[in-house]
Amino acid sequence: MKKILMFAAAATVALSSCQKNEILENEVPQANDGKIKFSSIQNLTTKAAPGHAMESTDDLRALGNFKVVGYGTAAPIENVAYVTASPQYNGSTWEYTNEPYWPQQALNFMAYAPMGTSNSAGVTGTDVAATIAATGITKDGFTVGTTNNSQIDFVVAKELGKTKENRTMLKFKHALTQVNFKAMVVNQIGGVAIPADDQLKVSISGVSINNIQSKGNFAWTAATTGTNNTIQQKAWGTLTDGIGYSADPSTPFTTLGTGTAGTVANATTIKQTGDNLSLLMIPQDFNAWDPQVKISDNDANAKGAYVKLMAKIWVTRGGNNVVLHGKFNGVAGEESDLSKYTEMPIYIPVSSLGTDVNDVTNAPLGQWVPGRKINYIITFGDRTSGSGGGGWTDNGEDVDPKPVLIPIRFTVALEDWVEQDVPLLTADVIGNTSSPLTTSFIKGYSDQVLNDIKGAQYPKSFQAKVNVNSTNTDALTANVNVSVADFLSVANRQWFRPGSTITWSVKTADWSTFGLANTDFAASNGWAVVIDNTPANPNAKTVTLTKTAESSITWSSLFADIDQFTLAIQKNIEGLAAPAVCSYTVNAAKNAVTLAKDEYLETGYLNSVTVRDNASATSTVAYVFSNITFGSYKITMDIPSNWTYAASAGNVLSADGKQVIVTGAGTVTFTR
């Protein structure tokens, strides 16, 4: 998996344009009879529903019905259900029996769908059985179906203070988050095409997202309503039952789009014609799986979320297929036959981070909130980072015209999903917004970069970029803070070799008064920071972190990566500004390992002249072997030049005095 994640690039998330709506002429009543009735809205552009997500008002019509209750707002019917109805769509209008007349006071309307079965438009119509009260709409114990074919697109509407009018429109909002998966292959870097023999070919037979909570309670009340009548994430609570959800194509998917690293427009949805693979999930926050923790699908202890791909990756050399990732099921001589290979797992960390008061208008990148459509875009072949990828966000929201009507009838509109591209496993991301710049918006992209860098599993040299552009024309009222706190922590900065850089490049329409700021940075934390506020409109202002060398670090390593940590020790010692007493420790097997053969660990990185000059006397480099079953096997390490070693539990000096022989649990320490 470690090797493949160097090719597998990121998942991202995108949003469709808003749709206008118009009232069908035959739905507008020609006479005012003063009764409460319904009509529908016709979308100018109708989109096919992926999976069982309702994408337009026509999909709601195809469902056929919904439940609505109207409550009085003053005596004698204050908070009393004046209207309770389950209108049916008859092909042209919404109708129900015993229509009441408008009172002389305002009414508050609450509605939800689905509430019945349907056999058209591919829309699941199982009754959500929500509860409607004067205070709002609730549903306890809502459970997401284990397969996308059993999942329900739960939609709700709330119109308050409505008075006598010809037609009252109910605008239904999505209570869930829609999740889709796309993929692409990088075919050029920096505008230069990758040679045909070097371009990756990919086959994907399965994709899933794991360790996601599947059951929760919904309550859309005044306390969980944002501005513009949106649904805040905290409308969902008491989440339980972490499981995994699959969106597997019916046959292996090979028609990946191609493009430049960091773009998403050419990515194609991982599905075959006729597949319905969208997932409808409960909005929630979750941390990303740590790539150094053993994978456990559907872990009840929720050790972090991840996307799991079943993929086969290959290149072509001299007319022969060379498989880079795949399980070989053939015999000698069939190594170039792709049919002899099956897809193998690739794991990609993914997170949803933010506060529960967020909604589709202000949630940071990748946060699962009601009404957001997340497209995770997996990019293969971005060699510029630990894994590669990029993304953008559009937080536009459809605003339908509200017709002027008189009996209590209802114009029914379903709001568009607010779609978003979330970059995963990439150190170069792009974010666009039409809203004013905020710290949380920028941090959403920073979090995805950090997930990618930690996914490398050992310290590497990164030149990460977070490019953010706001087209909002409102003047800034204060400096925009670029939060770097997560990169400064000891647990996170250890993944960067000295010289690594992270650059935030930020544009907005008006830099006339304010600029960028950073309130998180503190001296002596392994980084140097530069804030450049000199560029004027329309140029970008920047914040750049540059990793400095550190003289004392403790790492936990996968056994296979120990040599990479020794190399990181060399780079830190060589990067010191002046000689220092150094102390480095490598816990050499974070996960349990059973040796299957004798192993040799490279220590030659400590032999360089610069290392000897910068590591002052009494400096130490220690390797802790405490999670290894040796059996009859051993680990051999050369003693670096000008370093000393003293035998200790579990290890001894070789007969020629040049090597350490490790045969059991213990610590090997080299001292200058």
N, C-alpha and C positions, 0 to 999 in steps of 0.2 A: 504493500500500500504506500509506503514511504516514497518509493521511486515513482510510482504512478502519479502521485499528487504533484510532482514537478511538472507534469503535463496537463493535469486536469485543472482547468481554470474555472472561473467563478460563475456562480449563479447570480442573476440580477432580476429586477422587477419592473413592469411598464403599465401605462394607463391610456385607455381609448379616449377619443374625443367625445365631448358632450353631445347629446342628441337633442334636437328641438322636437316639440310635439305639437300636434294640431288636433282639434276636436273634429270627429267625423260629423258631417252635416246632418246625417240622419239620427245622430244622438242628441242633438240640441232640441229640447222641447219647444214647440211652437206656441204653447199656451201655458200660462202660469196658473197651475191649479193649487199651489201652496203646499204640496206634499213633499215628503222626503223621498227622493229617488236617486238613482245613480246613472252616470254615463262613463264612458272610457275615453282614453287618449290614444291616438294613433301615432306611432313613431314614424318619422319621415324615412328613417333608415332602420330596417329590422335586421338584427344579427342573430345567427343561429346560436342556440344555447349550448356551450360546451358542458359536458357532464350534465348535471341537473341544476345548474345555476340559471336563474332567470335573468336574461340580459336586456329585456325590453318589456314595455307595457303589453305587447302582444303575447308574451310568455305568460303574464299574469292572467290575461283573458283566456288563454288556452287552459289554464288551470281551472277556470270556471267559477270560482267563488272565494269569498273571504268573509270574515266576521267583523262587524263594526258595532260599537256602542257609543251613543251620544249622551252626555251628562249635562244636566242643568247647572247654571252658574249662579242662580239667585233663588230666593224663596218664591214659591213653595216647593221647587224641585231642585234645590241646590244639592249637588253631588248625587242626585237621583238619576238612574238610567231612564232617560226619556225615549231613546231609540235603541232597540236591540235587533239586529238584522243580520242575515246571511245572504246577501245578494247573489244571484246567479247570472252569469253572462249568457245571453241567448243568441249570440251571434252579432248583435248590433247594440244592445243596451244592457245595463245591469238592472235587474228587477227583483223585487221581493214583495210579499203580500202584506196587507194591512198597514200601508204607509201612513204614518202620523203627519200632522201638520206642524209647521213651524210655530213655536211659542213666541212671546214678545220679549224674550231674553236670549242672550248668547248661549250657545252649546259648545261643549268640548268633545271632540270625536277621537276615539281610539280604535284602531283596527289591526288585524294581523291576517296573514296567509302563510302557508296553505291551510285549508280546513276541510279538505275532502279529496277524493281520488280523482284522477284524470287519466285519459288514455291518449292524449294528443300532445304534440310539441316536445315529447320526451321529458316532461316536467313531472317530478315526483309530487304527488298530491296528498300524501299521508297527513292527517290532521295533527298540527303541532299541539293543539289543545292548550293554548296559552290562556291565562286569566286576565280579563280586562276589568279594571276598577277606575274610579274617578281619579285616583292618584297615578295611574299609569298601567303599563302592560308587564306582566310577569310570567315566567315559566320556570318552575323548579324541575331539576333533574333532566334538563335537555341533554340528549345523548347523540353524538355524531355517529352515523352508521359506519360500520367497519369497512365497507366498500363504497366507492363513489356512487354506485348504482342505488345504494340504500340511503344516500344522504339527502337532506331536505334543505332547500333554500328558504330559510325563515325570514320573512319580511314583515315590517311593522310600519304603521302610520299614526301620526298624531297631529290634529289640527285644532287649535284652541281659539276660543272666543269668536266662533263663527255665528253670524246673524243671518237673517232671512236673505236669501239670494237664490238666483235661478238654478245654479249648480255649484255644489261645493266639491272641490278637488281634494282627494286624499293622495298625498305623495308618499308612496311606500319606500322605505329605506331597508337596505340589507342589514340584518343583525349579525351576520357571520362574516368571516374573511374567506375569500376565494383564493386557492393556491393552484398554480400551474407550473409546469416545468418546460423550459426551452433549452436548446443547445446550439452551439456553433463551433467552428474550427477556425483558428487564426491562420490566414493565408498570406499575410504580409506584416512586417514589423517596421515601423518608422517609414512607411510608404514604399518599402522595398519588398517585392514579392518573394515568398519563400519558394525555393526550387521544388519542382513537382515531387521529386523523390523524397524530400524532407517533410512534405505536408502529411499530416496525420489523417488516417481514415478511421472512422469510429462506428461501431455497432452497439446500440443500447437495447437491451431486452427487458430491463426493469428499472424503475425509479420509485423511491419511497422516502417519506420524511418520518423520523422516528423520535420517540420520547415526547409526544405531544398529548396534552390533556384532552380527554374526549367527552367529559361530562361536566356540566355546570349549571348554575342558576342564573336566569336572566331577569333583570328588573330595569325597565326604562321608565324612570320617574323624573321629577324635577331635579333630583339630586344627581342624576346621571345624564342630564341633557346639556350639551354644549351650546355655543352660539349657533345661530341659524338652525336651531332645532336638530342638531346632530346627536348621534349616540356615542357617548364616551365609552372607552374600553371598560371602565369600572361597572358598566351595566352588567357585566359578566362576573360572577363570583363563585366561591366554593368549588373550585375546579379540582377534579380527581381523575383517576384512571388513565395513566400515561401509557399510550400504545403507539403503534406505527401505522401509517396509511400508505398504500401503494397506488401508483398510477401507471401500471405496466402497459406498454403498447401491445396490440394483439399479435404482432410479429416484430422481430428486431428492427429498430429504427436506425436508418443509415443516411437519411437525406438531411444532414446537418447544414445549416447556412454557413457561409464563410465571410470573413471580413477582417478588419484591423483590430488588434487588441484594444479593449476598452470601449468598443462600440457594442450596441445591442440590437440595432435596427434589423440586422440580417439573421438574427437567431430564429430558429424554427421550432414550433411546438413539438415535443416528443410524443407523437401519436401517429397512428395510421388513419387513413380515411375511414370514417365511420366510428372511430374510437371516441368515447366520451370519458375524459380522464381528469376533469377539474375536480378538486377537492374542496368541500365546504366545511370550514373549521371554526371552532370556537375562538374568538379573539382572546389573546393571552400573551403574556411575556414569558420568555424562557431564555436560559443561557445556552451558549454553544457548547457542544461536546469538545472536550480537551483531547486533541489527537494523541496525547501520551497516555490516555486512560483506555483500558481495554474496551473495545466495542461490545455492547450488549443490546441487541435489538429489543425495543419495547421494555426497557428497564423500568421496573416499578419504582425504583429510587430516583428516577429522572436525573441521570448523571450528565445531562446535556443533550441538546437536539442536533441532529445531523441529517443530511440528505445521503441516501445510499443509492448508488448507481450500479447496475449490473452491466458492465461494458467490456467491449473487446476493442483494442487499439492496435493499429498496425501501420507500417510504411511499406513502400515498394522499392526494392533495390535490384536493378538489372533484370526486371521482369518477375522477380520473386517477391512474395509477401514475407515480410519480417514482422512477426507479432511481438508487440511490446508489452501487452497486457492481455492475458487470456489463458484459460486452462487447456492444456494440450491433451487430447484424448486419443491421439493416433499412435503410430509406430514409427520407428526410424525410417527416414526417407519421405515422410509426409509432413515435414515441418513447415513447408510453404503452402500447404493446403488449408485455407481458412475454415473449411467445413469441419476440420478436425479439432477446432478450438471452440470453446464455449465462453460466454461472458463471465467475468469475475467482478467482485465488489470493488467499488471506489467509494470512500466516505468523505463527505464535505461538511465541516462544521457550519451551523446556521443559528442565528440568534434573533430574538425579537425583544428589543430593549426600549424602555421609555417609562413614562408615568401613566397611571390608570385614568387620569383626567383627560388624556389625549383622545382626539377623534380624527376623522379623515382630513381635517383642515390644518392640523398642526403636529401630527405624530411624526417622529423622526423616521429616517430611512429604515425600512424593514420591519417596523413594529406592526403587529397584527392588531388592527382595530376594525370595528364594524364598518362594512362597506368598502374595504380596501381589497383590491385584486392584486395578489402578489404573483409575479412571474419570476421564478428562480431560473436564471439563465446560466447554464454550465458551459464555460468556454474552454475548449481543448487547444493546447499548443502555445499559450502565452509564456514565453521563456523569460520574460522580464521580471518575474517575481517568484515567490514560493510556489504559487499555483496559477495566478492570472485571472483577469476578468475586468468588468467595469459596469457601471449602471447609471441610470438617471431616474428622476421622479417628476411626475406631473400631478399636482394636487387639485386640478380643475374639478368642478362639480357641476352637474347639469342643473339648470334652473328652468323649469317649465313655466310657460305662461299660465296665469290663473284666470280662467274665464269668469265673466260676471253673470251669475245665474240666480234663480229665485226660489223654487221649491227645494226642500232638503233632498237633493240628489247629489251624487258624488261623481266627480271626474277622477278616474283612477290612473295614477302614473307611477311607474316603478323607476326609481333613480338609478342612473348608471353606476356600475361598480367604479370605484376610484382606484385605478390601476397604478402599480408602482414597480419599478425595476430595482431589485436589491442585489448589489454586488457581493459575491461570496468568493473567497479564496483569491484575492487580487490585491496587489499593492499599488494599483493605479486606478483611481475611480473618478467619475465625473458626476456631479449633481447639479441639477437645474431646478429653480423654483421661481414662481411668480409672486411668492409671498416675501415679506421683509426678512432679511437675514436674521437668524437666531443661533445661539450657541448650540441648542439641541439639534437643529437641522444639520449643522456642520459635524457635530459629534456622531450622528448616526453613520456618516460615511467613515469617520475615523475608527469606529468600532469594527466595521467590516474589514478595514485594512489590518487592524490588529488581529482579528480572527485568522486572516490569511497568513500573517507572519508567524503566529504561534503554530500554525499548521505545518510549518517547515520542520518541526521536531528537534532542531538543533540550531545554534547561532549561525546566522548567515549575514552577508552584506546586502542591505536593502537600500534602494533609492525609491522610496514610496512617495506617491503624490495624491493629494486630495484636492481636486479642482471643483470649486463651487461657484455658481453664477446665479445671481438674483436679478430678474428683470423688473422687480418692483421699483416704481418711480418715487415712492414716498421718501422724504429725507430721513436719514438716520437720526435717532434721538440720543444715541450714546454709542461709544465704541463697541464693536462686536468682539466678544471674547472667544478666542480659539482655545478650547479646553485640551490640554496635553497631559492631564493628571494620570490617565491610564498608562501612558507610555513611560512615565517617570517611576512607577512602582518597581521594586526590586524583582517581583515575580515576572514582570513583562519586559523590562529593559534587558534582561539577560539573553533575550533571543536575538539581539542585534550585535553584530561585530563592530568594533571601532570604525568610524568613517561612514557608517550607515546614515542616511538622511531621510527625514520625513518633511515634506513641504506642503503646506496648506496655501493654495493660490485662490484668492477670494475676489470676486467681482460683484459690484452692485451699481445701480444706475447713478447714484449720487454719493460721491466720497467728499463732498465739499466741506463738511464740518467735522465728521468723525472718521475713524479708521479702525484698524485691528488692534486688539489688546490681548495680553495673556496674563491671567492672574494666578495660574497654577504653578508656574515654574519656580523652582528653588535651586540655589547653588549646590554644588557637590552631589548631584544626583545622576551622574553618568552621562549628561547631555550638555550641549551648548545651544543657546537659542538666539536667533536673530529675527527681529520684527522689522520688516521694510514697509513703511507707510509713505514712502516718497512718490510712488507712481500716482499720477493723476488720472481722472476719468479719460477714457473708459478702461484703463489698464488695471491689472490685478495687483492687489496688495498681498504680501506673503508673510507667513511665519515659517521658519525653518529650524528644525531640530537636527543637530549633528551629534552622533554618538561618540563619546570620548572613552578612552581606555579606563578600566577600573583595576585596582590592585587586589581586590578581594571579592570573589564570587563563589556561590555554591549552586551547582546544577544537579538535576535529576535526569538521567539519560536512559533511553532504551539501550539495551546491550549492544545492538548492532551499530549504534551511533557514537560509541565512546571515542573513537578516533577523531570525530568531528569536534568534540568538546576539547580534546587536547589541542587541536588546531586553533580553537577559539582562545585557549589559554595563551598560545604563542602570540596571536594577534593582539591580545590585551597587553601583554608584557612589552611587546615591541612598540606599542602605541603610547606607552607612558611618557609624560613630558620630562620626567627625571627618575633616576633609580629609586626604588622603593622596596620595602619588605612586603612581599606578596604572599597571598594565601588563597589557594583555589582548591575546591573539593568537587569531585564528580561522584555522585551516587550512581554506581555503574549498572544497575539493573532496576529501573523504576518498576517494571513489571517482572513477575517471576519468570526465571529462565532455567531450563534444564539443558546442560551441555550435551551435545551429541557427538562432539569431536574435540580434539585439542584446539585451543584458540590462541592467536597472537594479537596483542594490542600494540599499536604503533605509538612510540614515545619520542620519535626522532624530531618532532616539532620543537622540542625543548633544547635541542642541540645548537640552535643558531647563536651567533656571536651577540646579536642584539638582545636576545633573551638572557644570556649570561651576564651582559653588562647592566641590564635594567632590573633584574631580579637580585636584590641585595642579599647579603648573607643572612641566613636563617629563613629565607623564603621557602614555602612548602607547596607541593602539589600532591594531593591525596586522592586515591581511588578507593571507594568503599564497595566491597563485594559482600552484600548481606542478603541478597534475594536470589541466590544462584544455587542450584543443585549440581554438584560437580560429578558425583559418581566416580568413575575411574579416569575422568579427564582432567586436564589442567589448563591454566592460562599462563602464557609466557609474556614478560615485558622486559625490554632492554632498559638498563639503567642509563639515563641521559648523561652526556659528557658534563663533567664538573658539577654533578649532583651526587648526593650520597643516599644510601639506603641502609636501613637497619631491619633485620628480620623481625617479624611479629606474628601473632596468631594467624594461622591459615596460609602463610607464605614463607619461603626460605630463599636464600641466595643460591644460585647455581654453582656447580663445581668450579667453573672458571671465573666466578665472581663478576660476570658481566650482565647477568640476567636475574630477574625475580621469577620464581616459580610459585604460582598461586594454586593451591589444591583445596582450599576451603574458605569459609566465610571469614572476613577480616578486612583490614585496611592496609594498603600499600602506600607509603609516604616517601616522596623524594624531597630532599632538603638541600638548599644551596649552601 
